[in-house]
Amino acid sequence: MKEDKLLARNIKRLRKSRGMTQGELSDLLAMNELYIAQIEAGQQGLSLQVIYRVAKVFNVPLKDLFSFESI
């Protein structure tokens, strides 16, 4: 798997592990829900700013988003 797909998988796992919907995550990030769905599907790249915001929402260090082992 490519790293961007693994990052997308980690974001989806974190969201689900917290019992959060894509809509709830999109609200917390002030982003469109479709954009979140595309990120999780690996169809949309992420800027460093978005990655930082995701880490803040989940209260995890940035390195955890890039841990390609299971979270």
HTML snippet that shows the backbone in 3Dmol.js (N, CA, C, O; Angstrom):
<script src="https://3Dmol.org/build/3Dmol-min.js"></script>
<div id="view" style="width:600px;height:400px;position:relative"></div>
<script>
const pdb = `
ATOM      1  N   MET A   1       0.840  -1.193   0.000  1.00  0.00           N
ATOM      2  CA  MET A   1       0.000   0.000   0.000  1.00  0.00           C
ATOM      3  C   MET A   1       0.874   1.242   0.000  1.00  0.00           C
ATOM      4  O   MET A   1       1.955   1.266   0.589  1.00  0.00           O
ATOM      5  N   LYS A   2       0.388   2.254  -0.664  1.00  0.00           N
ATOM      6  CA  LYS A   2       1.111   3.512  -0.662  1.00  0.00           C
ATOM      7  C   LYS A   2       0.884   4.227   0.664  1.00  0.00           C
ATOM      8  O   LYS A   2      -0.117   4.003   1.346  1.00  0.00           O
ATOM      9  N   GLU A   3       1.826   5.085   1.012  1.00  0.00           N
ATOM     10  CA  GLU A   3       1.752   5.781   2.298  1.00  0.00           C
ATOM     11  C   GLU A   3       0.489   6.625   2.441  1.00  0.00           C
ATOM     12  O   GLU A   3      -0.070   6.712   3.534  1.00  0.00           O
ATOM     13  N   ASP A   4       0.028   7.249   1.349  1.00  0.00           N
ATOM     14  CA  ASP A   4      -1.178   8.070   1.450  1.00  0.00           C
ATOM     15  C   ASP A   4      -2.407   7.225   1.765  1.00  0.00           C
ATOM     16  O   ASP A   4      -3.299   7.670   2.488  1.00  0.00           O
ATOM     17  N   LYS A   5      -2.456   6.014   1.228  1.00  0.00           N
ATOM     18  CA  LYS A   5      -3.571   5.110   1.545  1.00  0.00           C
ATOM     19  C   LYS A   5      -3.490   4.654   3.004  1.00  0.00           C
ATOM     20  O   LYS A   5      -4.513   4.504   3.672  1.00  0.00           O
ATOM     21  N   LEU A   6      -2.281   4.437   3.485  1.00  0.00           N
ATOM     22  CA  LEU A   6      -2.106   4.042   4.887  1.00  0.00           C
ATOM     23  C   LEU A   6      -2.486   5.179   5.828  1.00  0.00           C
ATOM     24  O   LEU A   6      -3.098   4.943   6.870  1.00  0.00           O
ATOM     25  N   LEU A   7      -2.131   6.403   5.471  1.00  0.00           N
ATOM     26  CA  LEU A   7      -2.530   7.562   6.270  1.00  0.00           C
ATOM     27  C   LEU A   7      -4.052   7.662   6.309  1.00  0.00           C
ATOM     28  O   LEU A   7      -4.635   7.892   7.369  1.00  0.00           O
ATOM     29  N   ALA A   8      -4.693   7.490   5.157  1.00  0.00           N
ATOM     30  CA  ALA A   8      -6.158   7.538   5.087  1.00  0.00           C
ATOM     31  C   ALA A   8      -6.771   6.454   5.969  1.00  0.00           C
ATOM     32  O   ALA A   8      -7.758   6.692   6.665  1.00  0.00           O
ATOM     33  N   ARG A   9      -6.174   5.258   5.932  1.00  0.00           N
ATOM     34  CA  ARG A   9      -6.666   4.157   6.757  1.00  0.00           C
ATOM     35  C   ARG A   9      -6.543   4.492   8.244  1.00  0.00           C
ATOM     36  O   ARG A   9      -7.448   4.194   9.024  1.00  0.00           O
ATOM     37  N   ASN A  10      -5.434   5.105   8.635  1.00  0.00           N
ATOM     38  CA  ASN A  10      -5.239   5.468  10.038  1.00  0.00           C
ATOM     39  C   ASN A  10      -6.262   6.504  10.492  1.00  0.00           C
ATOM     40  O   ASN A  10      -6.775   6.423  11.608  1.00  0.00           O
ATOM     41  N   ILE A  11      -6.557   7.463   9.646  1.00  0.00           N
ATOM     42  CA  ILE A  11      -7.552   8.483   9.994  1.00  0.00           C
ATOM     43  C   ILE A  11      -8.920   7.818  10.183  1.00  0.00           C
ATOM     44  O   ILE A  11      -9.630   8.109  11.146  1.00  0.00           O
ATOM     45  N   LYS A  12      -9.277   6.940   9.273  1.00  0.00           N
ATOM     46  CA  LYS A  12     -10.566   6.243   9.373  1.00  0.00           C
ATOM     47  C   LYS A  12     -10.619   5.396  10.649  1.00  0.00           C
ATOM     48  O   LYS A  12     -11.633   5.393  11.347  1.00  0.00           O
ATOM     49  N   ARG A  13      -9.546   4.686  10.951  1.00  0.00           N
ATOM     50  CA  ARG A  13      -9.515   3.859  12.168  1.00  0.00           C
ATOM     51  C   ARG A  13      -9.652   4.715  13.426  1.00  0.00           C
ATOM     52  O   ARG A  13     -10.381   4.357  14.351  1.00  0.00           O
ATOM     53  N   LEU A  14      -8.952   5.843  13.454  1.00  0.00           N
ATOM     54  CA  LEU A  14      -9.062   6.733  14.618  1.00  0.00           C
ATOM     55  C   LEU A  14     -10.484   7.245  14.769  1.00  0.00           C
ATOM     56  O   LEU A  14     -11.028   7.268  15.873  1.00  0.00           O
ATOM     57  N   ARG A  15     -11.080   7.654  13.665  1.00  0.00           N
ATOM     58  CA  ARG A  15     -12.450   8.168  13.710  1.00  0.00           C
ATOM     59  C   ARG A  15     -13.400   7.101  14.241  1.00  0.00           C
ATOM     60  O   ARG A  15     -14.199   7.360  15.140  1.00  0.00           O
ATOM     61  N   LYS A  16     -13.307   5.912  13.683  1.00  0.00           N
ATOM     62  CA  LYS A  16     -14.205   4.839  14.106  1.00  0.00           C
ATOM     63  C   LYS A  16     -13.946   4.407  15.544  1.00  0.00           C
ATOM     64  O   LYS A  16     -14.886   4.082  16.270  1.00  0.00           O
ATOM     65  N   SER A  17     -12.686   4.402  15.960  1.00  0.00           N
ATOM     66  CA  SER A  17     -12.370   3.987  17.328  1.00  0.00           C
ATOM     67  C   SER A  17     -12.941   4.949  18.361  1.00  0.00           C
ATOM     68  O   SER A  17     -13.116   4.592  19.526  1.00  0.00           O
ATOM     69  N   ARG A  18     -13.227   6.155  17.930  1.00  0.00           N
ATOM     70  CA  ARG A  18     -13.818   7.147  18.823  1.00  0.00           C
ATOM     71  C   ARG A  18     -15.334   7.253  18.635  1.00  0.00           C
ATOM     72  O   ARG A  18     -15.980   8.134  19.202  1.00  0.00           O
ATOM     73  N   GLY A  19     -15.886   6.347  17.836  1.00  0.00           N
ATOM     74  CA  GLY A  19     -17.331   6.319  17.623  1.00  0.00           C
ATOM     75  C   GLY A  19     -17.847   7.552  16.911  1.00  0.00           C
ATOM     76  O   GLY A  19     -18.967   7.997  17.165  1.00  0.00           O
ATOM     77  N   MET A  20     -17.052   8.098  16.036  1.00  0.00           N
ATOM     78  CA  MET A  20     -17.367   9.353  15.362  1.00  0.00           C
ATOM     79  C   MET A  20     -17.774   9.073  13.912  1.00  0.00           C
ATOM     80  O   MET A  20     -17.189   8.217  13.249  1.00  0.00           O
ATOM     81  N   THR A  21     -18.767   9.794  13.436  1.00  0.00           N
ATOM     82  CA  THR A  21     -19.163   9.686  12.031  1.00  0.00           C
ATOM     83  C   THR A  21     -18.304  10.619  11.187  1.00  0.00           C
ATOM     84  O   THR A  21     -17.615  11.494  11.712  1.00  0.00           O
ATOM     85  N   GLN A  22     -18.353  10.423   9.880  1.00  0.00           N
ATOM     86  CA  GLN A  22     -17.650  11.332   8.985  1.00  0.00           C
ATOM     87  C   GLN A  22     -18.218  12.746   9.113  1.00  0.00           C
ATOM     88  O   GLN A  22     -17.483  13.729   9.019  1.00  0.00           O
ATOM     89  N   GLY A  23     -19.521  12.838   9.325  1.00  0.00           N
ATOM     90  CA  GLY A  23     -20.152  14.145   9.503  1.00  0.00           C
ATOM     91  C   GLY A  23     -19.650  14.863  10.743  1.00  0.00           C
ATOM     92  O   GLY A  23     -19.393  16.066  10.717  1.00  0.00           O
ATOM     93  N   GLU A  24     -19.512  14.114  11.829  1.00  0.00           N
ATOM     94  CA  GLU A  24     -18.997  14.718  13.062  1.00  0.00           C
ATOM     95  C   GLU A  24     -17.553  15.169  12.898  1.00  0.00           C
ATOM     96  O   GLU A  24     -17.179  16.244  13.367  1.00  0.00           O
ATOM     97  N   LEU A  25     -16.737  14.348  12.229  1.00  0.00           N
ATOM     98  CA  LEU A  25     -15.356  14.743  11.982  1.00  0.00           C
ATOM     99  C   LEU A  25     -15.298  15.963  11.074  1.00  0.00           C
ATOM    100  O   LEU A  25     -14.497  16.869  11.304  1.00  0.00           O
ATOM    101  N   SER A  26     -16.125  15.993  10.061  1.00  0.00           N
ATOM    102  CA  SER A  26     -16.131  17.144   9.157  1.00  0.00           C
ATOM    103  C   SER A  26     -16.529  18.422   9.896  1.00  0.00           C
ATOM    104  O   SER A  26     -15.992  19.493   9.616  1.00  0.00           O
ATOM    105  N   ASP A  27     -17.462  18.311  10.832  1.00  0.00           N
ATOM    106  CA  ASP A  27     -17.852  19.475  11.635  1.00  0.00           C
ATOM    107  C   ASP A  27     -16.688  19.964  12.496  1.00  0.00           C
ATOM    108  O   ASP A  27     -16.433  21.166  12.572  1.00  0.00           O
ATOM    109  N   LEU A  28     -15.986  19.036  13.141  1.00  0.00           N
ATOM    110  CA  LEU A  28     -14.859  19.409  13.999  1.00  0.00           C
ATOM    111  C   LEU A  28     -13.709  20.031  13.207  1.00  0.00           C
ATOM    112  O   LEU A  28     -12.988  20.893  13.711  1.00  0.00           O
ATOM    113  N   LEU A  29     -13.548  19.582  11.961  1.00  0.00           N
ATOM    114  CA  LEU A  29     -12.477  20.113  11.115  1.00  0.00           C
ATOM    115  C   LEU A  29     -12.935  21.295  10.269  1.00  0.00           C
ATOM    116  O   LEU A  29     -12.130  21.913   9.572  1.00  0.00           O
ATOM    117  N   ALA A  30     -14.235  21.611  10.332  1.00  0.00           N
ATOM    118  CA  ALA A  30     -14.830  22.670   9.507  1.00  0.00           C
ATOM    119  C   ALA A  30     -14.553  22.413   8.031  1.00  0.00           C
ATOM    120  O   ALA A  30     -14.097  23.291   7.299  1.00  0.00           O
ATOM    121  N   MET A  31     -14.845  21.174   7.615  1.00  0.00           N
ATOM    122  CA  MET A  31     -14.638  20.752   6.236  1.00  0.00           C
ATOM    123  C   MET A  31     -15.889  20.052   5.741  1.00  0.00           C
ATOM    124  O   MET A  31     -16.744  19.641   6.525  1.00  0.00           O
ATOM    125  N   ASN A  32     -15.979  19.926   4.442  1.00  0.00           N
ATOM    126  CA  ASN A  32     -17.095  19.259   3.805  1.00  0.00           C
ATOM    127  C   ASN A  32     -17.034  17.757   4.097  1.00  0.00           C
ATOM    128  O   ASN A  32     -15.958  17.161   4.064  1.00  0.00           O
ATOM    129  N   GLU A  33     -18.172  17.157   4.379  1.00  0.00           N
ATOM    130  CA  GLU A  33     -18.225  15.724   4.679  1.00  0.00           C
ATOM    131  C   GLU A  33     -17.751  14.885   3.493  1.00  0.00           C
ATOM    132  O   GLU A  33     -17.116  13.847   3.683  1.00  0.00           O
ATOM    133  N   LEU A  34     -18.049  15.320   2.291  1.00  0.00           N
ATOM    134  CA  LEU A  34     -17.596  14.602   1.099  1.00  0.00           C
ATOM    135  C   LEU A  34     -16.067  14.577   1.037  1.00  0.00           C
ATOM    136  O   LEU A  34     -15.478  13.575   0.632  1.00  0.00           O
ATOM    137  N   TYR A  35     -15.431  15.667   1.435  1.00  0.00           N
ATOM    138  CA  TYR A  35     -13.967  15.728   1.460  1.00  0.00           C
ATOM    139  C   TYR A  35     -13.409  14.689   2.426  1.00  0.00           C
ATOM    140  O   TYR A  35     -12.420  14.024   2.120  1.00  0.00           O
ATOM    141  N   ILE A  36     -14.042  14.545   3.596  1.00  0.00           N
ATOM    142  CA  ILE A  36     -13.612  13.542   4.580  1.00  0.00           C
ATOM    143  C   ILE A  36     -13.766  12.142   3.989  1.00  0.00           C
ATOM    144  O   ILE A  36     -12.878  11.304   4.142  1.00  0.00           O
ATOM    145  N   ALA A  37     -14.877  11.889   3.322  1.00  0.00           N
ATOM    146  CA  ALA A  37     -15.101  10.578   2.700  1.00  0.00           C
ATOM    147  C   ALA A  37     -14.032  10.302   1.647  1.00  0.00           C
ATOM    148  O   ALA A  37     -13.540   9.179   1.540  1.00  0.00           O
ATOM    149  N   GLN A  38     -13.674  11.316   0.874  1.00  0.00           N
ATOM    150  CA  GLN A  38     -12.644  11.148  -0.162  1.00  0.00           C
ATOM    151  C   GLN A  38     -11.268  10.912   0.458  1.00  0.00           C
ATOM    152  O   GLN A  38     -10.475  10.127  -0.062  1.00  0.00           O
ATOM    153  N   ILE A  39     -10.989  11.587   1.563  1.00  0.00           N
ATOM    154  CA  ILE A  39      -9.716  11.365   2.272  1.00  0.00           C
ATOM    155  C   ILE A  39      -9.636   9.913   2.719  1.00  0.00           C
ATOM    156  O   ILE A  39      -8.645   9.229   2.464  1.00  0.00           O
ATOM    157  N   GLU A  40     -10.684   9.450   3.386  1.00  0.00           N
ATOM    158  CA  GLU A  40     -10.686   8.090   3.920  1.00  0.00           C
ATOM    159  C   GLU A  40     -10.654   7.033   2.825  1.00  0.00           C
ATOM    160  O   GLU A  40     -10.174   5.922   3.050  1.00  0.00           O
ATOM    161  N   ALA A  41     -11.151   7.361   1.664  1.00  0.00           N
ATOM    162  CA  ALA A  41     -11.126   6.427   0.538  1.00  0.00           C
ATOM    163  C   ALA A  41      -9.795   6.485  -0.203  1.00  0.00           C
ATOM    164  O   ALA A  41      -9.570   5.720  -1.141  1.00  0.00           O
ATOM    165  N   GLY A  42      -8.920   7.383   0.212  1.00  0.00           N
ATOM    166  CA  GLY A  42      -7.624   7.519  -0.445  1.00  0.00           C
ATOM    167  C   GLY A  42      -7.713   8.214  -1.784  1.00  0.00           C
ATOM    168  O   GLY A  42      -6.807   8.094  -2.609  1.00  0.00           O
ATOM    169  N   GLN A  43      -8.798   8.944  -2.010  1.00  0.00           N
ATOM    170  CA  GLN A  43      -9.011   9.635  -3.280  1.00  0.00           C
ATOM    171  C   GLN A  43      -8.596  11.097  -3.230  1.00  0.00           C
ATOM    172  O   GLN A  43      -8.564  11.779  -4.254  1.00  0.00           O
ATOM    173  N   GLN A  44      -8.281  11.569  -2.038  1.00  0.00           N
ATOM    174  CA  GLN A  44      -7.951  12.976  -1.839  1.00  0.00           C
ATOM    175  C   GLN A  44      -6.687  13.069  -1.004  1.00  0.00           C
ATOM    176  O   GLN A  44      -6.584  12.439   0.048  1.00  0.00           O
ATOM    177  N   GLY A  45      -5.735  13.846  -1.467  1.00  0.00           N
ATOM    178  CA  GLY A  45      -4.518  14.066  -0.698  1.00  0.00           C
ATOM    179  C   GLY A  45      -4.775  15.026   0.449  1.00  0.00           C
ATOM    180  O   GLY A  45      -5.798  15.710   0.485  1.00  0.00           O
ATOM    181  N   LEU A  46      -3.845  15.068   1.376  1.00  0.00           N
ATOM    182  CA  LEU A  46      -3.980  15.957   2.529  1.00  0.00           C
ATOM    183  C   LEU A  46      -2.779  16.892   2.600  1.00  0.00           C
ATOM    184  O   LEU A  46      -1.638  16.486   2.377  1.00  0.00           O
ATOM    185  N   SER A  47      -3.058  18.131   2.909  1.00  0.00           N
ATOM    186  CA  SER A  47      -1.977  19.078   3.151  1.00  0.00           C
ATOM    187  C   SER A  47      -1.471  18.865   4.576  1.00  0.00           C
ATOM    188  O   SER A  47      -2.146  18.248   5.399  1.00  0.00           O
ATOM    189  N   LEU A  48      -0.299  19.374   4.850  1.00  0.00           N
ATOM    190  CA  LEU A  48       0.253  19.264   6.195  1.00  0.00           C
ATOM    191  C   LEU A  48      -0.657  19.974   7.199  1.00  0.00           C
ATOM    192  O   LEU A  48      -0.814  19.514   8.330  1.00  0.00           O
ATOM    193  N   GLN A  49      -1.249  21.079   6.791  1.00  0.00           N
ATOM    194  CA  GLN A  49      -2.167  21.810   7.671  1.00  0.00           C
ATOM    195  C   GLN A  49      -3.365  20.940   8.054  1.00  0.00           C
ATOM    196  O   GLN A  49      -3.774  20.931   9.215  1.00  0.00           O
ATOM    197  N   VAL A  50      -3.926  20.218   7.101  1.00  0.00           N
ATOM    198  CA  VAL A  50      -5.074  19.344   7.387  1.00  0.00           C
ATOM    199  C   VAL A  50      -4.637  18.191   8.290  1.00  0.00           C
ATOM    200  O   VAL A  50      -5.356  17.827   9.220  1.00  0.00           O
ATOM    201  N   ILE A  51      -3.479  17.624   8.023  1.00  0.00           N
ATOM    202  CA  ILE A  51      -2.971  16.531   8.856  1.00  0.00           C
ATOM    203  C   ILE A  51      -2.796  17.007  10.294  1.00  0.00           C
ATOM    204  O   ILE A  51      -3.136  16.289  11.235  1.00  0.00           O
ATOM    205  N   TYR A  52      -2.271  18.203  10.463  1.00  0.00           N
ATOM    206  CA  TYR A  52      -2.100  18.780  11.802  1.00  0.00           C
ATOM    207  C   TYR A  52      -3.456  18.946  12.495  1.00  0.00           C
ATOM    208  O   TYR A  52      -3.596  18.624  13.675  1.00  0.00           O
ATOM    209  N   ARG A  53      -4.448  19.444  11.763  1.00  0.00           N
ATOM    210  CA  ARG A  53      -5.779  19.632  12.344  1.00  0.00           C
ATOM    211  C   ARG A  53      -6.404  18.306  12.746  1.00  0.00           C
ATOM    212  O   ARG A  53      -7.055  18.214  13.786  1.00  0.00           O
ATOM    213  N   VAL A  54      -6.209  17.277  11.926  1.00  0.00           N
ATOM    214  CA  VAL A  54      -6.728  15.942  12.250  1.00  0.00           C
ATOM    215  C   VAL A  54      -6.088  15.440  13.538  1.00  0.00           C
ATOM    216  O   VAL A  54      -6.774  14.917  14.417  1.00  0.00           O
ATOM    217  N   ALA A  55      -4.774  15.600  13.647  1.00  0.00           N
ATOM    218  CA  ALA A  55      -4.073  15.159  14.861  1.00  0.00           C
ATOM    219  C   ALA A  55      -4.602  15.890  16.089  1.00  0.00           C
ATOM    220  O   ALA A  55      -4.759  15.283  17.149  1.00  0.00           O
ATOM    221  N   LYS A  56      -4.878  17.187  15.959  1.00  0.00           N
ATOM    222  CA  LYS A  56      -5.422  17.950  17.089  1.00  0.00           C
ATOM    223  C   LYS A  56      -6.807  17.448  17.486  1.00  0.00           C
ATOM    224  O   LYS A  56      -7.099  17.307  18.673  1.00  0.00           O
ATOM    225  N   VAL A  57      -7.657  17.180  16.503  1.00  0.00           N
ATOM    226  CA  VAL A  57      -9.012  16.706  16.783  1.00  0.00           C
ATOM    227  C   VAL A  57      -8.972  15.380  17.540  1.00  0.00           C
ATOM    228  O   VAL A  57      -9.745  15.169  18.475  1.00  0.00           O
ATOM    229  N   PHE A  58      -8.068  14.486  17.130  1.00  0.00           N
ATOM    230  CA  PHE A  58      -7.966  13.182  17.771  1.00  0.00           C
ATOM    231  C   PHE A  58      -7.039  13.189  18.979  1.00  0.00           C
ATOM    232  O   PHE A  58      -6.900  12.183  19.675  1.00  0.00           O
ATOM    233  N   ASN A  59      -6.412  14.330  19.219  1.00  0.00           N
ATOM    234  CA  ASN A  59      -5.492  14.475  20.357  1.00  0.00           C
ATOM    235  C   ASN A  59      -4.399  13.405  20.337  1.00  0.00           C
ATOM    236  O   ASN A  59      -4.135  12.731  21.333  1.00  0.00           O
ATOM    237  N   VAL A  60      -3.776  13.278  19.165  1.00  0.00           N
ATOM    238  CA  VAL A  60      -2.663  12.338  19.000  1.00  0.00           C
ATOM    239  C   VAL A  60      -1.472  13.092  18.408  1.00  0.00           C
ATOM    240  O   VAL A  60      -1.656  14.086  17.705  1.00  0.00           O
ATOM    241  N   PRO A  61      -0.269  12.631  18.686  1.00  0.00           N
ATOM    242  CA  PRO A  61       0.902  13.243  18.054  1.00  0.00           C
ATOM    243  C   PRO A  61       0.877  12.989  16.541  1.00  0.00           C
ATOM    244  O   PRO A  61       0.358  11.969  16.088  1.00  0.00           O
ATOM    245  N   LEU A  62       1.425  13.899  15.785  1.00  0.00           N
ATOM    246  CA  LEU A  62       1.485  13.736  14.331  1.00  0.00           C
ATOM    247  C   LEU A  62       2.082  12.393  13.935  1.00  0.00           C
ATOM    248  O   LEU A  62       1.622  11.758  12.986  1.00  0.00           O
ATOM    249  N   LYS A  63       3.097  11.967  14.657  1.00  0.00           N
ATOM    250  CA  LYS A  63       3.771  10.710  14.297  1.00  0.00           C
ATOM    251  C   LYS A  63       2.813   9.524  14.353  1.00  0.00           C
ATOM    252  O   LYS A  63       3.013   8.540  13.641  1.00  0.00           O
ATOM    253  N   ASP A  64       1.780   9.601  15.184  1.00  0.00           N
ATOM    254  CA  ASP A  64       0.826   8.501  15.265  1.00  0.00           C
ATOM    255  C   ASP A  64       0.011   8.356  13.978  1.00  0.00           C
ATOM    256  O   ASP A  64      -0.389   7.250  13.614  1.00  0.00           O
ATOM    257  N   LEU A  65      -0.233   9.467  13.295  1.00  0.00           N
ATOM    258  CA  LEU A  65      -0.958   9.387  12.029  1.00  0.00           C
ATOM    259  C   LEU A  65      -0.111   8.706  10.970  1.00  0.00           C
ATOM    260  O   LEU A  65      -0.639   8.124  10.022  1.00  0.00           O
ATOM    261  N   PHE A  66       1.193   8.778  11.129  1.00  0.00           N
ATOM    262  CA  PHE A  66       2.112   8.195  10.157  1.00  0.00           C
ATOM    263  C   PHE A  66       2.647   6.849  10.598  1.00  0.00           C
ATOM    264  O   PHE A  66       3.540   6.292   9.961  1.00  0.00           O
ATOM    265  N   SER A  67       2.108   6.326  11.680  1.00  0.00           N
ATOM    266  CA  SER A  67       2.490   4.993  12.139  1.00  0.00           C
ATOM    267  C   SER A  67       1.728   4.008  11.272  1.00  0.00           C
ATOM    268  O   SER A  67       0.500   3.938  11.322  1.00  0.00           O
ATOM    269  N   PHE A  68       2.457   3.258  10.487  1.00  0.00           N
ATOM    270  CA  PHE A  68       1.789   2.381   9.541  1.00  0.00           C
ATOM    271  C   PHE A  68       1.580   0.978  10.097  1.00  0.00           C
ATOM    272  O   PHE A  68       1.356   0.017   9.361  1.00  0.00           O
ATOM    273  N   GLU A  69       1.662   0.896  11.410  1.00  0.00           N
ATOM    274  CA  GLU A  69       1.221  -0.298  12.110  1.00  0.00           C
ATOM    275  C   GLU A  69      -0.171   0.034  12.633  1.00  0.00           C
ATOM    276  O   GLU A  69      -0.611   1.177  12.511  1.00  0.00           O
ATOM    277  N   SER A  70      -0.850  -0.903  13.191  1.00  0.00           N
ATOM    278  CA  SER A  70      -2.209  -0.609  13.662  1.00  0.00           C
ATOM    279  C   SER A  70      -2.174   0.353  14.837  1.00  0.00           C
ATOM    280  O   SER A  70      -1.291   0.288  15.693  1.00  0.00           O
ATOM    281  N   ILE A  71      -3.142   1.234  14.859  1.00  0.00           N
ATOM    282  CA  ILE A  71      -3.273   2.242  15.924  1.00  0.00           C
ATOM    283  C   ILE A  71      -4.142   1.675  17.013  1.00  0.00           C
ATOM    284  O   ILE A  71      -4.393   2.345  18.015  1.00  0.00           O
TER     285      ILE A  71
END
`;
const viewer = $3Dmol.createViewer("view");
viewer.addModel(pdb, "pdb");
viewer.setStyle({}, {cartoon: {color: "spectrum"}});
viewer.zoomTo();
viewer.render();
</script>
